[in-house]
Amino acid sequence: MSTNATWCYDTQKHEVDTSFAELFLFAYRLTTANQSIEAFRKMGSQGRQIILFLAAIFIAGSAVAQSGATRISGSVLDPAGMSVVGAHVEVDSVSGARSTATSGRDGGFSIDLPAAGKYTVRVEAEGFAPVMYKMQLNVDTPNLTLRLQKISIAKEEIGINADVSQIDIASPDPSQKIMVREELLDANPGRPGAPISIPGLPIETAAGGIKAPQYFAPGVAGDHGEPIAQYIRVGGYLVPNNLSANAHGNGYADPNIYVSGALGGVSIDDGAYNVLEGNHSLNLAATYLLRPQLKRFVTLTGDYRDIDLTVGLAPSDPAKKAWLALEGNYGNGLMLTLEHRKQFKGNALRVFDREKHEITVFGDAYYGVSHEGNLAPVGFGMQVKDTVDRRQMDQTHTFILAANDQWKATAKDEVAFSGYLRTYNLTLFSNFGEGLIRQSEFRNAQGAEVRETHTFASWLEMMGGVLYNEDDIRNDNLDHYLADQPYVYGTFLKVLANDVTIREFAPYVALHGDLGKHLHFYAGLRNDQVQLINTDKMRAAYSFNEWSRFESPKVTATWSPGTGPTRWLPSASISLGQAFFTEDPRTNVAPSASGTGAAVFANPLERSHSLQVVLEKEFSGTDVRVTVSRTTTTATLAKIDPDNGSADDLGPSTIKFLTVNVRHQFSFGSLQGIVSKADARLATFNGVADTVTPEAPRTIFDVLTTLDKLPLGLHGRGEYEYVGHKFLDVGNAAHPGQYEAIPVGETRLALVRSFLDGRLELGVDGLVARGYTGQTTETFDPNWSVATSSTNLPYCAAGSGPSGLAKDFDCGTVERAVGIRMVSYIGGSISWRFGSTR
């Protein structure tokens, strides 16, 4: 393909038919040329933003054209804003003329317009309640966006698997999409801190506090979402929710910030990564989907320890896409020691339709504060009262503002301009068995993106764009304090103090198309230029400023059997790709043996290579999906030790897993079961080759059912999640056997009943649990015992660690398996929805 742009201008149609593929390829080659990279790296932050602005003008200017289309076109979206395939669109004129169309794989449709005038547009799709619009249509009508407002009660599902053949350029892998049912969300909002329960991805959370829960993927040792990329979809823009180099763990991603009622669902991509999913997407990507509209409501939920009030506000005109959701929460978590948790959240969305522009603006504000209990030795939660230090607490706040302008420039071209701003603060006091630590930070994050999609034909489309993200973390500190009095604060010993900046510049291009009726393909390439700046305030020799470059290709091929002789075969998808993960800059300089600051810089990026195969087949109304995946990663730097600031290099690893997902839809509900078996191993661990990865789940089982035709007008939901044994650590002289986490089982149940034509809803929910959440190992003072826990705190002496430095607190080989004892509870909810019934 030539790098010279070719322009064709048809004076009859007044439409630019530009070869955008060539334009993007040309821009991509320019960006990745060595001289251009070097010049870009030397620019300041302002210069890079100017380059992005000029790129936006270039792409936008190339797409400016007047559409002289003689037909009406548009797209059909579900309540979460995702494309709906196979929707039936019917347009009726006042004279009785009728035209119909069916939406394609991208949700798009086109209908010939016989004449200008008033029309009734009706949309129907399997599993959704029909919607009807009355509007004035003519040749100048912009591209229509027809949104299905709600899922049909009789056919609603919690888990929806995207069909293997239904991939598109923005979502090239078969994924699981979890749609949120409003009435069952009222009765069962999930665990504290988790707005949605995701089948097959169990969560663990430190009690019920404001710390983010960690989602467990098969074989992935995730702590607060480190290898799991999390996004907020604002229009078509993926706003990153991961916080690299967070004081509490690299890649920290916090779903606490969402009001449950504001979410339409979450999309889970096991085959991460694609060109829209960048940093942190080594093994999984979770994208939270916002509701385009919601009914005005007020909901009160609670149990014997927690109470939550949620309010949803929206215009009285249902056609306006705007809402504000507010939530206040007070609770005391799962432990015997009261947390006194307070959380305040605000989510807001506004969509502006301006001719060919759809502008989506989203705002998020969050504040939380809580006392935290400590991880107690497994089996002794009652004796030590779930805590060893009453000074433990955490406080955090964040603010996000994001916007996306989706511009239908021509019938074949769609351009988007996107950006976001975020502030974040954290202050955390914790005791992990070796004294009180304090972690704190403040950061500003911002990003911008320009992307363009061009349709060459009904079977071929291309997307290209460029993004820039910057994360400025200030006073990223770790301090340590020793005392034998659990009620007082003293002078903290400084362990780490850093200012960190992470910049990412990434042009990307992707191609999606069909090769006949059965074969579909996706090919994408993303070029990430990542700059890490670490200013060490304590040891200047540990500071650095480094650029790294990483190419992330991704290829997906899918095959569907169709209705011919091969219809008995399963649909199939195979994908190969690379991804990357920015290591915490504070761990990328290895000190000398004496700890005096001889700097050895390590690779700042962890990389992964992934292969995934998906097979899917429907048998008598039962959908069966089998996923097999293998991911290899380069050297992984373990999380910073909260007591001494050190980090271990875990080296290369391999994850292999098999997941079977079976789903059946009944006339009265649905049933879904998921089982995953994984094998995750490090090349070496503590000198032992081929060792099982610590804290990575090997067995996950989940079964979920929804029941819509119970007696007395009840709707029900039940879910059982099981996480098997997990390897935690190798043994030692004091403990010859290896440490393993005990299995965890959770059963969640919910019932809801509607009154007054759906305006009033009463619900009851409960959790039956066994095991411990947050299981890991901690090193305790050799003299500590459960019997003397009230007078003998498990502190280690300063300088007791292997380095002998004053900041090194390590008692040696006396470890214990620790966790937070899970409890069962029952709660209730009451919800009132204003205006018309659903």
Number of C-alpha atoms within 10 A of each C-alpha: 7 9 13 11 14 12 11 10 11 9 8 7 12 13 20 22 20 19 16 24 23 16 19 25 19 16 19 21 13 13 18 18 11 11 11 12 14 12 9 17 18 10 12 9 12 9 13 16 15 11 13 19 14 12 18 22 13 12 20 19 11 15 24 15 15 13 18 14 17 14 14 19 19 17 21 28 21 22 24 26 20 18 21 22 21 19 24 17 22 18 21 16 20 10 9 8 12 15 14 16 18 20 21 18 15 19 21 23 23 18 17 15 19 14 11 13 13 15 21 16 19 17 22 18 21 15 14 20 17 18 15 16 12 13 11 11 17 17 16 14 15 22 22 17 15 20 22 22 19 21 20 14 16 18 17 26 25 23 22 15 20 15 18 25 24 20 24 20 23 17 19 30 31 29 22 20 25 23 23 28 18 17 19 22 20 27 30 28 20 18 17 22 25 23 22 23 20 24 22 28 19 23 21 22 22 24 29 24 28 28 26 23 27 26 25 24 26 28 27 28 20 20 25 25 30 26 26 29 27 29 22 21 21 27 24 19 25 22 26 22 21 23 23 24 25 22 26 23 20 26 28 26 28 20 23 21 27 25 24 25 26 25 23 24 26 24 25 22 23 21 28 31 33 30 27 23 25 22 23 29 26 30 30 21 25 25 21 26 26 25 21 25 25 24 19 19 19 19 21 20 23 20 16 11 16 18 17 18 18 22 20 23 17 19 15 12 8 12 9 15 18 22 22 22 24 22 22 18 19 20 22 22 25 23 23 16 16 17 25 17 22 19 23 20 22 22 25 21 23 18 21 14 17 10 13 17 19 19 20 23 21 23 19 20 19 21 20 23 23 25 24 32 29 25 28 27 24 20 14 15 21 12 14 18 16 24 24 22 23 20 18 22 22 22 20 20 19 19 19 20 17 25 24 27 24 22 21 23 24 22 21 19 23 20 24 25 20 24 22 23 18 19 18 18 19 20 18 22 20 25 26 21 27 26 25 24 23 25 22 22 23 21 21 17 20 20 21 24 24 25 26 25 23 23 20 17 9 10 13 16 21 22 24 28 26 25 19 21 19 19 21 16 25 18 18 23 21 26 22 28 20 20 15 12 13 17 10 9 12 11 10 14 16 17 20 22 21 22 21 25 22 23 20 21 23 24 24 25 24 25 20 23 22 17 11 8 11 13 16 24 23 25 22 23 21 26 22 24 20 23 20 24 19 24 21 19 16 13 13 12 16 22 22 18 13 15 15 14 16 16 16 22 21 24 22 24 23 25 20 22 18 15 8 7 8 10 12 13 14 19 21 23 25 22 24 21 23 25 28 25 24 21 24 25 28 27 23 23 21 19 17 11 9 10 12 11 16 14 17 12 16 14 17 23 24 19 21 23 21 23 18 21 20 23 20 23 22 16 9 7 11 15 17 19 22 18 21 18 21 19 20 20 22 17 19 20 21 17 20 20 14 26 26 25 20 17 18 14 14 17 16 18 21 22 22 21 21 18 21 19 20 19 23 18 18 16 11 15 22 21 21 24 19 20 19 24 18 22 19 25 21 22 17 16 18 10 8 10 11 14 18 24 26 22 24 24 26 23 22 24 21 23 20 23 21 23 19 21 15 13 7 8 11 15 22 22 23 19 20 21 22 19 25 16 17 23 20 19 22 17 13 14 8 9 13 9 11 11 20 18 26 18 16 20 19 19 18 22 19 24 25 24 20 18 11 9 10 16 16 18 21 21 24 22 26 20 22 15 18 17 19 26 22 21 26 22 22 20 21 23 20 14 12 16 15 15 10 12 15 15 12 16 23 25 25 23 18 21 16 16 18 11 15 14 14 14 22 22 27 25 23 15 16 17 21 17 20 25 26 27 25 21 17 13 14 15 19 21 23 19 22 19 18 16 11 12 11 11
